[in-house]
Structures are given as structure tokens and as C-alpha cells.
Amino acid sequence: MPKKRRKLNKDFEKEIYSSKKNVELVLAKIYDIDDEDIQKEYMSAFNEVVHTYDKLKNDYELVGFNDNSENLITDYNKAFSQFESEFEI
């Protein structure tokens, strides 16, 4: 039986790409913090955002655009917004 093709969505791919750039930018800013204790605090808080982004990206790469995709992007956006509201970067 042939493997089922994953469903693609251009707009969703743009959102994932934008999310990737946001994660990379914040990580770069965190790595630029000189105080090691503050850097660790920021990194541990940002890990939730990185985790939700990885889940979002992996789901899209493996399954494609599906019913769960909107929930994953919403979870990522909430985590990123929460990080931004709690930490000044």
C-alpha cells in the first residue's frame, strides 16, 4: 500500500518559517546576555517556547497540515507571548 502524502499549506509554512526566525532571534539575544545567572533564567523560561516550536515543526514535517496544526500554532503563539510579557528582551 503506498504511503499517504502529507497535506501542505503555504500560509502555514510561512507561519512556521516566521516562528523559526523569532525563536532564533530571541535565542541569539539570550546568548548575548553577559550575566550567566540571568542567561540561565531566560533560557529556562524560553525552553517552553522552543519545545512548542519543535512540536509544531515536527508535526508539520511528519504529518503535514491537519486538524491539530491550528492548535499547535496557537500554543506556540501563547507561549511566545507569555515569554515576551514576562521577560524583557
PDB file of N, CA, C and O in Angstrom:
ATOM      1  N   MET A   1       0.838  -1.164   0.000  1.00  0.00           N
ATOM      2  CA  MET A   1       0.000   0.000   0.000  1.00  0.00           C
ATOM      3  C   MET A   1       0.897   1.247   0.000  1.00  0.00           C
ATOM      4  O   MET A   1       1.800   1.347   0.831  1.00  0.00           O
ATOM      5  N   PRO A   2       0.670   2.180  -0.899  1.00  0.00           N
ATOM      6  CA  PRO A   2       1.521   3.369  -0.969  1.00  0.00           C
ATOM      7  C   PRO A   2       1.328   4.274   0.245  1.00  0.00           C
ATOM      8  O   PRO A   2       0.255   4.338   0.844  1.00  0.00           O
ATOM      9  N   LYS A   3       2.399   4.961   0.576  1.00  0.00           N
ATOM     10  CA  LYS A   3       2.379   5.878   1.702  1.00  0.00           C
ATOM     11  C   LYS A   3       1.496   7.086   1.378  1.00  0.00           C
ATOM     12  O   LYS A   3       1.563   7.634   0.278  1.00  0.00           O
ATOM     13  N   LYS A   4       0.675   7.490   2.336  1.00  0.00           N
ATOM     14  CA  LYS A   4      -0.207   8.634   2.140  1.00  0.00           C
ATOM     15  C   LYS A   4       0.623   9.920   2.153  1.00  0.00           C
ATOM     16  O   LYS A   4       1.472  10.112   3.024  1.00  0.00           O
ATOM     17  N   ARG A   5       0.368  10.793   1.181  1.00  0.00           N
ATOM     18  CA  ARG A   5       1.087  12.063   1.108  1.00  0.00           C
ATOM     19  C   ARG A   5       0.577  13.015   2.170  1.00  0.00           C
ATOM     20  O   ARG A   5      -0.611  13.035   2.494  1.00  0.00           O
ATOM     21  N   ARG A   6       1.492  13.798   2.702  1.00  0.00           N
ATOM     22  CA  ARG A   6       1.079  14.776   3.708  1.00  0.00           C
ATOM     23  C   ARG A   6       0.512  16.007   3.025  1.00  0.00           C
ATOM     24  O   ARG A   6       0.957  16.381   1.940  1.00  0.00           O
ATOM     25  N   LYS A   7      -0.449  16.624   3.644  1.00  0.00           N
ATOM     26  CA  LYS A   7      -1.107  17.798   3.104  1.00  0.00           C
ATOM     27  C   LYS A   7      -0.266  19.035   3.428  1.00  0.00           C
ATOM     28  O   LYS A   7       0.126  19.242   4.576  1.00  0.00           O
ATOM     29  N   LEU A   8       0.007  19.847   2.417  1.00  0.00           N
ATOM     30  CA  LEU A   8       0.816  21.042   2.588  1.00  0.00           C
ATOM     31  C   LEU A   8      -0.065  22.286   2.605  1.00  0.00           C
ATOM     32  O   LEU A   8      -1.174  22.288   2.071  1.00  0.00           O
ATOM     33  N   ASN A   9       0.450  23.343   3.226  1.00  0.00           N
ATOM     34  CA  ASN A   9      -0.277  24.600   3.299  1.00  0.00           C
ATOM     35  C   ASN A   9       0.749  25.734   3.288  1.00  0.00           C
ATOM     36  O   ASN A   9       1.510  25.894   4.242  1.00  0.00           O
ATOM     37  N   LYS A  10       0.770  26.514   2.216  1.00  0.00           N
ATOM     38  CA  LYS A  10       1.763  27.581   2.046  1.00  0.00           C
ATOM     39  C   LYS A  10       1.716  28.614   3.168  1.00  0.00           C
ATOM     40  O   LYS A  10       2.758  29.004   3.693  1.00  0.00           O
ATOM     41  N   ASP A  11       0.517  29.060   3.539  1.00  0.00           N
ATOM     42  CA  ASP A  11       0.399  30.060   4.594  1.00  0.00           C
ATOM     43  C   ASP A  11       0.924  29.532   5.922  1.00  0.00           C
ATOM     44  O   ASP A  11       1.571  30.257   6.678  1.00  0.00           O
ATOM     45  N   PHE A  12       0.645  28.281   6.196  1.00  0.00           N
ATOM     46  CA  PHE A  12       1.109  27.671   7.438  1.00  0.00           C
ATOM     47  C   PHE A  12       2.627  27.531   7.420  1.00  0.00           C
ATOM     48  O   PHE A  12       3.279  27.715   8.448  1.00  0.00           O
ATOM     49  N   GLU A  13       3.189  27.211   6.266  1.00  0.00           N
ATOM     50  CA  GLU A  13       4.647  27.129   6.139  1.00  0.00           C
ATOM     51  C   GLU A  13       5.286  28.484   6.407  1.00  0.00           C
ATOM     52  O   GLU A  13       6.354  28.555   7.016  1.00  0.00           O
ATOM     53  N   LYS A  14       4.648  29.555   5.962  1.00  0.00           N
ATOM     54  CA  LYS A  14       5.152  30.906   6.229  1.00  0.00           C
ATOM     55  C   LYS A  14       5.129  31.196   7.729  1.00  0.00           C
ATOM     56  O   LYS A  14       6.061  31.798   8.262  1.00  0.00           O
ATOM     57  N   GLU A  15       4.073  30.772   8.401  1.00  0.00           N
ATOM     58  CA  GLU A  15       3.986  30.969   9.845  1.00  0.00           C
ATOM     59  C   GLU A  15       5.080  30.194  10.576  1.00  0.00           C
ATOM     60  O   GLU A  15       5.675  30.699  11.528  1.00  0.00           O
ATOM     61  N   ILE A  16       5.339  28.976  10.132  1.00  0.00           N
ATOM     62  CA  ILE A  16       6.395  28.170  10.739  1.00  0.00           C
ATOM     63  C   ILE A  16       7.757  28.828  10.511  1.00  0.00           C
ATOM     64  O   ILE A  16       8.582  28.882  11.423  1.00  0.00           O
ATOM     65  N   TYR A  17       7.991  29.325   9.301  1.00  0.00           N
ATOM     66  CA  TYR A  17       9.255  29.986   8.988  1.00  0.00           C
ATOM     67  C   TYR A  17       9.422  31.244   9.848  1.00  0.00           C
ATOM     68  O   TYR A  17      10.502  31.496  10.381  1.00  0.00           O
ATOM     69  N   SER A  18       8.364  32.018   9.977  1.00  0.00           N
ATOM     70  CA  SER A  18       8.395  33.224  10.804  1.00  0.00           C
ATOM     71  C   SER A  18       8.649  32.863  12.267  1.00  0.00           C
ATOM     72  O   SER A  18       9.401  33.550  12.959  1.00  0.00           O
ATOM     73  N   SER A  19       8.032  31.804  12.726  1.00  0.00           N
ATOM     74  CA  SER A  19       8.233  31.342  14.098  1.00  0.00           C
ATOM     75  C   SER A  19       9.680  30.928  14.325  1.00  0.00           C
ATOM     76  O   SER A  19      10.263  31.213  15.371  1.00  0.00           O
ATOM     77  N   LYS A  20      10.248  30.255  13.340  1.00  0.00           N
ATOM     78  CA  LYS A  20      11.649  29.831  13.429  1.00  0.00           C
ATOM     79  C   LYS A  20      12.557  31.042  13.565  1.00  0.00           C
ATOM     80  O   LYS A  20      13.467  31.042  14.394  1.00  0.00           O
ATOM     81  N   LYS A  21      12.323  32.068  12.767  1.00  0.00           N
ATOM     82  CA  LYS A  21      13.145  33.279  12.817  1.00  0.00           C
ATOM     83  C   LYS A  21      12.997  33.975  14.171  1.00  0.00           C
ATOM     84  O   LYS A  21      13.979  34.480  14.714  1.00  0.00           O
ATOM     85  N   ASN A  22      11.789  34.006  14.716  1.00  0.00           N
ATOM     86  CA  ASN A  22      11.572  34.613  16.036  1.00  0.00           C
ATOM     87  C   ASN A  22      12.328  33.853  17.127  1.00  0.00           C
ATOM     88  O   ASN A  22      12.943  34.463  18.002  1.00  0.00           O
ATOM     89  N   VAL A  23      12.279  32.530  17.070  1.00  0.00           N
ATOM     90  CA  VAL A  23      12.992  31.711  18.054  1.00  0.00           C
ATOM     91  C   VAL A  23      14.493  31.948  17.933  1.00  0.00           C
ATOM     92  O   VAL A  23      15.176  32.118  18.943  1.00  0.00           O
ATOM     93  N   GLU A  24      15.010  31.960  16.715  1.00  0.00           N
ATOM     94  CA  GLU A  24      16.440  32.186  16.512  1.00  0.00           C
ATOM     95  C   GLU A  24      16.874  33.562  17.023  1.00  0.00           C
ATOM     96  O   GLU A  24      17.937  33.696  17.629  1.00  0.00           O
ATOM     97  N   LEU A  25      16.054  34.575  16.778  1.00  0.00           N
ATOM     98  CA  LEU A  25      16.375  35.934  17.218  1.00  0.00           C
ATOM     99  C   LEU A  25      16.422  36.018  18.746  1.00  0.00           C
ATOM    100  O   LEU A  25      17.358  36.590  19.306  1.00  0.00           O
ATOM    101  N   VAL A  26      15.438  35.463  19.408  1.00  0.00           N
ATOM    102  CA  VAL A  26      15.406  35.515  20.867  1.00  0.00           C
ATOM    103  C   VAL A  26      16.557  34.697  21.456  1.00  0.00           C
ATOM    104  O   VAL A  26      17.180  35.117  22.431  1.00  0.00           O
ATOM    105  N   LEU A  27      16.840  33.538  20.871  1.00  0.00           N
ATOM    106  CA  LEU A  27      17.971  32.743  21.359  1.00  0.00           C
ATOM    107  C   LEU A  27      19.280  33.507  21.215  1.00  0.00           C
ATOM    108  O   LEU A  27      20.122  33.463  22.112  1.00  0.00           O
ATOM    109  N   ALA A  28      19.460  34.198  20.110  1.00  0.00           N
ATOM    110  CA  ALA A  28      20.675  34.993  19.908  1.00  0.00           C
ATOM    111  C   ALA A  28      20.773  36.085  20.969  1.00  0.00           C
ATOM    112  O   ALA A  28      21.852  36.340  21.503  1.00  0.00           O
ATOM    113  N   LYS A  29      19.650  36.728  21.274  1.00  0.00           N
ATOM    114  CA  LYS A  29      19.652  37.768  22.303  1.00  0.00           C
ATOM    115  C   LYS A  29      19.957  37.178  23.678  1.00  0.00           C
ATOM    116  O   LYS A  29      20.659  37.796  24.479  1.00  0.00           O
ATOM    117  N   ILE A  30      19.436  35.998  23.950  1.00  0.00           N
ATOM    118  CA  ILE A  30      19.707  35.343  25.232  1.00  0.00           C
ATOM    119  C   ILE A  30      21.184  34.993  25.339  1.00  0.00           C
ATOM    120  O   ILE A  30      21.801  35.201  26.384  1.00  0.00           O
ATOM    121  N   TYR A  31      21.753  34.462  24.260  1.00  0.00           N
ATOM    122  CA  TYR A  31      23.175  34.099  24.285  1.00  0.00           C
ATOM    123  C   TYR A  31      24.071  35.325  24.419  1.00  0.00           C
ATOM    124  O   TYR A  31      25.222  35.193  24.836  1.00  0.00           O
ATOM    125  N   ASP A  32      23.584  36.498  24.082  1.00  0.00           N
ATOM    126  CA  ASP A  32      24.358  37.736  24.211  1.00  0.00           C
ATOM    127  C   ASP A  32      24.357  38.295  25.633  1.00  0.00           C
ATOM    128  O   ASP A  32      25.109  39.225  25.924  1.00  0.00           O
ATOM    129  N   ILE A  33      23.538  37.755  26.511  1.00  0.00           N
ATOM    130  CA  ILE A  33      23.499  38.224  27.898  1.00  0.00           C
ATOM    131  C   ILE A  33      24.790  37.804  28.592  1.00  0.00           C
ATOM    132  O   ILE A  33      25.172  36.633  28.570  1.00  0.00           O
ATOM    133  N   ASP A  34      25.452  38.775  29.206  1.00  0.00           N
ATOM    134  CA  ASP A  34      26.750  38.512  29.843  1.00  0.00           C
ATOM    135  C   ASP A  34      26.631  37.796  31.188  1.00  0.00           C
ATOM    136  O   ASP A  34      27.435  36.916  31.496  1.00  0.00           O
ATOM    137  N   ASP A  35      25.654  38.162  31.971  1.00  0.00           N
ATOM    138  CA  ASP A  35      25.474  37.564  33.295  1.00  0.00           C
ATOM    139  C   ASP A  35      24.943  36.136  33.133  1.00  0.00           C
ATOM    140  O   ASP A  35      23.847  35.920  32.614  1.00  0.00           O
ATOM    141  N   GLU A  36      25.737  35.177  33.584  1.00  0.00           N
ATOM    142  CA  GLU A  36      25.404  33.762  33.376  1.00  0.00           C
ATOM    143  C   GLU A  36      24.117  33.351  34.090  1.00  0.00           C
ATOM    144  O   GLU A  36      23.342  32.555  33.561  1.00  0.00           O
ATOM    145  N   ASP A  37      23.887  33.887  35.282  1.00  0.00           N
ATOM    146  CA  ASP A  37      22.671  33.536  36.023  1.00  0.00           C
ATOM    147  C   ASP A  37      21.423  34.041  35.305  1.00  0.00           C
ATOM    148  O   ASP A  37      20.428  33.324  35.198  1.00  0.00           O
ATOM    149  N   ILE A  38      21.480  35.266  34.820  1.00  0.00           N
ATOM    150  CA  ILE A  38      20.346  35.830  34.089  1.00  0.00           C
ATOM    151  C   ILE A  38      20.128  35.065  32.787  1.00  0.00           C
ATOM    152  O   ILE A  38      18.993  34.792  32.396  1.00  0.00           O
ATOM    153  N   GLN A  39      21.219  34.728  32.130  1.00  0.00           N
ATOM    154  CA  GLN A  39      21.121  33.973  30.878  1.00  0.00           C
ATOM    155  C   GLN A  39      20.432  32.623  31.119  1.00  0.00           C
ATOM    156  O   GLN A  39      19.578  32.212  30.333  1.00  0.00           O
ATOM    157  N   LYS A  40      20.799  31.950  32.183  1.00  0.00           N
ATOM    158  CA  LYS A  40      20.178  30.657  32.505  1.00  0.00           C
ATOM    159  C   LYS A  40      18.691  30.816  32.813  1.00  0.00           C
ATOM    160  O   LYS A  40      17.873  29.983  32.423  1.00  0.00           O
ATOM    161  N   GLU A  41      18.354  31.894  33.517  1.00  0.00           N
ATOM    162  CA  GLU A  41      16.952  32.151  33.844  1.00  0.00           C
ATOM    163  C   GLU A  41      16.127  32.367  32.571  1.00  0.00           C
ATOM    164  O   GLU A  41      15.048  31.795  32.418  1.00  0.00           O
ATOM    165  N   TYR A  42      16.640  33.186  31.673  1.00  0.00           N
ATOM    166  CA  TYR A  42      15.954  33.444  30.408  1.00  0.00           C
ATOM    167  C   TYR A  42      15.841  32.156  29.583  1.00  0.00           C
ATOM    168  O   TYR A  42      14.796  31.863  29.001  1.00  0.00           O
ATOM    169  N   MET A  43      16.937  31.399  29.546  1.00  0.00           N
ATOM    170  CA  MET A  43      16.944  30.172  28.741  1.00  0.00           C
ATOM    171  C   MET A  43      15.939  29.151  29.278  1.00  0.00           C
ATOM    172  O   MET A  43      15.231  28.508  28.503  1.00  0.00           O
ATOM    173  N   SER A  44      15.879  29.007  30.578  1.00  0.00           N
ATOM    174  CA  SER A  44      14.924  28.033  31.127  1.00  0.00           C
ATOM    175  C   SER A  44      13.488  28.481  30.868  1.00  0.00           C
ATOM    176  O   SER A  44      12.613  27.648  30.633  1.00  0.00           O
ATOM    177  N   ALA A  45      13.241  29.784  30.907  1.00  0.00           N
ATOM    178  CA  ALA A  45      11.891  30.289  30.607  1.00  0.00           C
ATOM    179  C   ALA A  45      11.559  30.137  29.127  1.00  0.00           C
ATOM    180  O   ALA A  45      10.409  29.886  28.769  1.00  0.00           O
ATOM    181  N   PHE A  46      12.562  30.289  28.270  1.00  0.00           N
ATOM    182  CA  PHE A  46      12.326  30.223  26.826  1.00  0.00           C
ATOM    183  C   PHE A  46      12.241  28.782  26.316  1.00  0.00           C
ATOM    184  O   PHE A  46      11.788  28.551  25.195  1.00  0.00           O
ATOM    185  N   ASN A  47      12.666  27.828  27.113  1.00  0.00           N
ATOM    186  CA  ASN A  47      12.619  26.424  26.690  1.00  0.00           C
ATOM    187  C   ASN A  47      11.218  25.967  26.323  1.00  0.00           C
ATOM    188  O   ASN A  47      11.054  25.143  25.423  1.00  0.00           O
ATOM    189  N   GLU A  48      10.207  26.487  27.002  1.00  0.00           N
ATOM    190  CA  GLU A  48       8.813  26.127  26.681  1.00  0.00           C
ATOM    191  C   GLU A  48       8.458  26.568  25.262  1.00  0.00           C
ATOM    192  O   GLU A  48       7.793  25.842  24.524  1.00  0.00           O
ATOM    193  N   VAL A  49       8.904  27.756  24.896  1.00  0.00           N
ATOM    194  CA  VAL A  49       8.646  28.267  23.541  1.00  0.00           C
ATOM    195  C   VAL A  49       9.360  27.388  22.510  1.00  0.00           C
ATOM    196  O   VAL A  49       8.779  27.017  21.490  1.00  0.00           O
ATOM    197  N   VAL A  50      10.614  27.064  22.784  1.00  0.00           N
ATOM    198  CA  VAL A  50      11.385  26.219  21.863  1.00  0.00           C
ATOM    199  C   VAL A  50      10.733  24.855  21.734  1.00  0.00           C
ATOM    200  O   VAL A  50      10.649  24.305  20.636  1.00  0.00           O
ATOM    201  N   HIS A  51      10.273  24.306  22.844  1.00  0.00           N
ATOM    202  CA  HIS A  51       9.625  22.988  22.828  1.00  0.00           C
ATOM    203  C   HIS A  51       8.347  23.005  21.980  1.00  0.00           C
ATOM    204  O   HIS A  51       8.117  22.096  21.182  1.00  0.00           O
ATOM    205  N   THR A  52       7.517  24.044  22.158  1.00  0.00           N
ATOM    206  CA  THR A  52       6.279  24.104  21.372  1.00  0.00           C
ATOM    207  C   THR A  52       6.577  24.346  19.899  1.00  0.00           C
ATOM    208  O   THR A  52       5.863  23.835  19.036  1.00  0.00           O
ATOM    209  N   TYR A  53       7.624  25.121  19.595  1.00  0.00           N
ATOM    210  CA  TYR A  53       8.011  25.315  18.194  1.00  0.00           C
ATOM    211  C   TYR A  53       8.470  23.989  17.583  1.00  0.00           C
ATOM    212  O   TYR A  53       8.070  23.646  16.470  1.00  0.00           O
ATOM    213  N   ASP A  54       9.301  23.251  18.302  1.00  0.00           N
ATOM    214  CA  ASP A  54       9.784  21.955  17.783  1.00  0.00           C
ATOM    215  C   ASP A  54       8.633  20.997  17.525  1.00  0.00           C
ATOM    216  O   ASP A  54       8.622  20.283  16.522  1.00  0.00           O
ATOM    217  N   LYS A  55       7.657  20.983  18.439  1.00  0.00           N
ATOM    218  CA  LYS A  55       6.485  20.121  18.264  1.00  0.00           C
ATOM    219  C   LYS A  55       5.705  20.526  17.005  1.00  0.00           C
ATOM    220  O   LYS A  55       5.272  19.675  16.227  1.00  0.00           O
ATOM    221  N   LEU A  56       5.538  21.825  16.823  1.00  0.00           N
ATOM    222  CA  LEU A  56       4.834  22.368  15.659  1.00  0.00           C
ATOM    223  C   LEU A  56       5.549  21.978  14.358  1.00  0.00           C
ATOM    224  O   LEU A  56       4.922  21.484  13.421  1.00  0.00           O
ATOM    225  N   LYS A  57       6.843  22.202  14.314  1.00  0.00           N
ATOM    226  CA  LYS A  57       7.631  21.919  13.113  1.00  0.00           C
ATOM    227  C   LYS A  57       7.660  20.422  12.797  1.00  0.00           C
ATOM    228  O   LYS A  57       7.481  20.020  11.647  1.00  0.00           O
ATOM    229  N   ASN A  58       7.886  19.607  13.819  1.00  0.00           N
ATOM    230  CA  ASN A  58       7.949  18.157  13.605  1.00  0.00           C
ATOM    231  C   ASN A  58       6.612  17.586  13.141  1.00  0.00           C
ATOM    232  O   ASN A  58       6.573  16.716  12.270  1.00  0.00           O
ATOM    233  N   ASP A  59       5.518  18.075  13.722  1.00  0.00           N
ATOM    234  CA  ASP A  59       4.194  17.607  13.307  1.00  0.00           C
ATOM    235  C   ASP A  59       3.947  17.931  11.835  1.00  0.00           C
ATOM    236  O   ASP A  59       3.431  17.104  11.084  1.00  0.00           O
ATOM    237  N   TYR A  60       4.321  19.143  11.434  1.00  0.00           N
ATOM    238  CA  TYR A  60       4.098  19.531  10.038  1.00  0.00           C
ATOM    239  C   TYR A  60       4.978  18.716   9.094  1.00  0.00           C
ATOM    240  O   TYR A  60       4.529  18.314   8.021  1.00  0.00           O
ATOM    241  N   GLU A  61       6.230  18.467   9.487  1.00  0.00           N
ATOM    242  CA  GLU A  61       7.134  17.686   8.637  1.00  0.00           C
ATOM    243  C   GLU A  61       6.693  16.237   8.505  1.00  0.00           C
ATOM    244  O   GLU A  61       6.833  15.636   7.440  1.00  0.00           O
ATOM    245  N   LEU A  62       6.159  15.673   9.589  1.00  0.00           N
ATOM    246  CA  LEU A  62       5.769  14.264   9.560  1.00  0.00           C
ATOM    247  C   LEU A  62       4.371  14.032   9.010  1.00  0.00           C
ATOM    248  O   LEU A  62       4.159  13.118   8.214  1.00  0.00           O
ATOM    249  N   VAL A  63       3.413  14.860   9.431  1.00  0.00           N
ATOM    250  CA  VAL A  63       2.012  14.627   9.101  1.00  0.00           C
ATOM    251  C   VAL A  63       1.497  15.601   8.041  1.00  0.00           C
ATOM    252  O   VAL A  63       0.644  15.257   7.224  1.00  0.00           O
ATOM    253  N   GLY A  64       2.025  16.808   8.072  1.00  0.00           N
ATOM    254  CA  GLY A  64       1.522  17.837   7.173  1.00  0.00           C
ATOM    255  C   GLY A  64       0.470  18.664   7.877  1.00  0.00           C
ATOM    256  O   GLY A  64       0.295  18.551   9.090  1.00  0.00           O
ATOM    257  N   PHE A  65      -0.226  19.489   7.132  1.00  0.00           N
ATOM    258  CA  PHE A  65      -1.272  20.335   7.692  1.00  0.00           C
ATOM    259  C   PHE A  65      -2.466  19.465   8.050  1.00  0.00           C
ATOM    260  O   PHE A  65      -2.989  18.731   7.212  1.00  0.00           O
ATOM    261  N   ASN A  66      -2.892  19.555   9.312  1.00  0.00           N
ATOM    262  CA  ASN A  66      -4.005  18.715   9.765  1.00  0.00           C
ATOM    263  C   ASN A  66      -4.827  19.467  10.806  1.00  0.00           C
ATOM    264  O   ASN A  66      -4.580  20.645  11.065  1.00  0.00           O
ATOM    265  N   ASP A  67      -5.795  18.794  11.395  1.00  0.00           N
ATOM    266  CA  ASP A  67      -6.678  19.417  12.382  1.00  0.00           C
ATOM    267  C   ASP A  67      -5.903  19.944  13.595  1.00  0.00           C
ATOM    268  O   ASP A  67      -6.290  20.946  14.197  1.00  0.00           O
ATOM    269  N   ASN A  68      -4.829  19.275  13.942  1.00  0.00           N
ATOM    270  CA  ASN A  68      -4.036  19.637  15.106  1.00  0.00           C
ATOM    271  C   ASN A  68      -3.116  20.840  14.838  1.00  0.00           C
ATOM    272  O   ASN A  68      -2.634  21.459  15.786  1.00  0.00           O
ATOM    273  N   SER A  69      -2.872  21.171  13.592  1.00  0.00           N
ATOM    274  CA  SER A  69      -1.921  22.227  13.235  1.00  0.00           C
ATOM    275  C   SER A  69      -2.303  23.579  13.809  1.00  0.00           C
ATOM    276  O   SER A  69      -1.448  24.297  14.327  1.00  0.00           O
ATOM    277  N   GLU A  70      -3.568  23.928  13.723  1.00  0.00           N
ATOM    278  CA  GLU A  70      -4.022  25.217  14.255  1.00  0.00           C
ATOM    279  C   GLU A  70      -3.833  25.276  15.768  1.00  0.00           C
ATOM    280  O   GLU A  70      -3.472  26.321  16.308  1.00  0.00           O
ATOM    281  N   ASN A  71      -4.074  24.163  16.449  1.00  0.00           N
ATOM    282  CA  ASN A  71      -3.865  24.122  17.897  1.00  0.00           C
ATOM    283  C   ASN A  71      -2.389  24.307  18.246  1.00  0.00           C
ATOM    284  O   ASN A  71      -2.055  25.002  19.205  1.00  0.00           O
ATOM    285  N   LEU A  72      -1.515  23.685  17.466  1.00  0.00           N
ATOM    286  CA  LEU A  72      -0.080  23.788  17.723  1.00  0.00           C
ATOM    287  C   LEU A  72       0.428  25.212  17.511  1.00  0.00           C
ATOM    288  O   LEU A  72       1.232  25.699  18.306  1.00  0.00           O
ATOM    289  N   ILE A  73      -0.023  25.885  16.458  1.00  0.00           N
ATOM    290  CA  ILE A  73       0.433  27.258  16.209  1.00  0.00           C
ATOM    291  C   ILE A  73      -0.132  28.190  17.280  1.00  0.00           C
ATOM    292  O   ILE A  73       0.533  29.144  17.684  1.00  0.00           O
ATOM    293  N   THR A  74      -1.348  27.921  17.741  1.00  0.00           N
ATOM    294  CA  THR A  74      -1.933  28.718  18.824  1.00  0.00           C
ATOM    295  C   THR A  74      -1.142  28.528  20.117  1.00  0.00           C
ATOM    296  O   THR A  74      -0.871  29.493  20.831  1.00  0.00           O
ATOM    297  N   ASP A  75      -0.773  27.284  20.414  1.00  0.00           N
ATOM    298  CA  ASP A  75       0.034  27.009  21.607  1.00  0.00           C
ATOM    299  C   ASP A  75       1.382  27.720  21.531  1.00  0.00           C
ATOM    300  O   ASP A  75       1.845  28.294  22.516  1.00  0.00           O
ATOM    301  N   TYR A  76       2.005  27.678  20.358  1.00  0.00           N
ATOM    302  CA  TYR A  76       3.285  28.362  20.182  1.00  0.00           C
ATOM    303  C   TYR A  76       3.124  29.864  20.401  1.00  0.00           C
ATOM    304  O   TYR A  76       3.909  30.474  21.127  1.00  0.00           O
ATOM    305  N   ASN A  77       2.115  30.459  19.779  1.00  0.00           N
ATOM    306  CA  ASN A  77       1.900  31.906  19.909  1.00  0.00           C
ATOM    307  C   ASN A  77       1.631  32.311  21.358  1.00  0.00           C
ATOM    308  O   ASN A  77       2.105  33.353  21.811  1.00  0.00           O
ATOM    309  N   LYS A  78       0.870  31.488  22.087  1.00  0.00           N
ATOM    310  CA  LYS A  78       0.607  31.773  23.505  1.00  0.00           C
ATOM    311  C   LYS A  78       1.901  31.715  24.316  1.00  0.00           C
ATOM    312  O   LYS A  78       2.170  32.595  25.133  1.00  0.00           O
ATOM    313  N   ALA A  79       2.692  30.679  24.084  1.00  0.00           N
ATOM    314  CA  ALA A  79       3.947  30.526  24.826  1.00  0.00           C
ATOM    315  C   ALA A  79       4.899  31.681  24.527  1.00  0.00           C
ATOM    316  O   ALA A  79       5.552  32.199  25.433  1.00  0.00           O
ATOM    317  N   PHE A  80       4.979  32.084  23.264  1.00  0.00           N
ATOM    318  CA  PHE A  80       5.869  33.185  22.883  1.00  0.00           C
ATOM    319  C   PHE A  80       5.388  34.495  23.496  1.00  0.00           C
ATOM    320  O   PHE A  80       6.191  35.273  24.011  1.00  0.00           O
ATOM    321  N   SER A  81       4.095  34.738  23.442  1.00  0.00           N
ATOM    322  CA  SER A  81       3.532  35.962  24.024  1.00  0.00           C
ATOM    323  C   SER A  81       3.743  36.008  25.532  1.00  0.00           C
ATOM    324  O   SER A  81       4.065  37.056  26.093  1.00  0.00           O
ATOM    325  N   GLN A  82       3.559  34.876  26.175  1.00  0.00           N
ATOM    326  CA  GLN A  82       3.757  34.818  27.618  1.00  0.00           C
ATOM    327  C   GLN A  82       5.213  35.113  27.963  1.00  0.00           C
ATOM    328  O   GLN A  82       5.489  35.853  28.907  1.00  0.00           O
ATOM    329  N   PHE A  83       6.136  34.545  27.213  1.00  0.00           N
ATOM    330  CA  PHE A  83       7.554  34.814  27.450  1.00  0.00           C
ATOM    331  C   PHE A  83       7.848  36.301  27.275  1.00  0.00           C
ATOM    332  O   PHE A  83       8.532  36.909  28.099  1.00  0.00           O
ATOM    333  N   GLU A  84       7.326  36.881  26.195  1.00  0.00           N
ATOM    334  CA  GLU A  84       7.554  38.310  25.930  1.00  0.00           C
ATOM    335  C   GLU A  84       6.978  39.193  27.038  1.00  0.00           C
ATOM    336  O   GLU A  84       7.568  40.217  27.382  1.00  0.00           O
ATOM    337  N   SER A  85       5.842  38.809  27.590  1.00  0.00           N
ATOM    338  CA  SER A  85       5.229  39.635  28.627  1.00  0.00           C
ATOM    339  C   SER A  85       5.963  39.518  29.964  1.00  0.00           C
ATOM    340  O   SER A  85       5.948  40.455  30.763  1.00  0.00           O
ATOM    341  N   GLU A  86       6.597  38.387  30.207  1.00  0.00           N
ATOM    342  CA  GLU A  86       7.280  38.171  31.488  1.00  0.00           C
ATOM    343  C   GLU A  86       8.741  38.592  31.464  1.00  0.00           C
ATOM    344  O   GLU A  86       9.301  38.941  32.503  1.00  0.00           O
ATOM    345  N   PHE A  87       9.362  38.561  30.295  1.00  0.00           N
ATOM    346  CA  PHE A  87      10.790  38.847  30.192  1.00  0.00           C
ATOM    347  C   PHE A  87      11.018  39.937  29.151  1.00  0.00           C
ATOM    348  O   PHE A  87      10.448  39.920  28.061  1.00  0.00           O
ATOM    349  N   GLU A  88      11.866  40.875  29.526  1.00  0.00           N
ATOM    350  CA  GLU A  88      12.210  41.959  28.598  1.00  0.00           C
ATOM    351  C   GLU A  88      13.448  41.529  27.813  1.00  0.00           C
ATOM    352  O   GLU A  88      14.519  41.309  28.379  1.00  0.00           O
ATOM    353  N   ILE A  89      13.277  41.420  26.523  1.00  0.00           N
ATOM    354  CA  ILE A  89      14.404  41.003  25.687  1.00  0.00           C
ATOM    355  C   ILE A  89      14.594  41.923  24.505  1.00  0.00           C
ATOM    356  O   ILE A  89      15.500  41.713  23.699  1.00  0.00           O
TER     357      ILE A  89
END
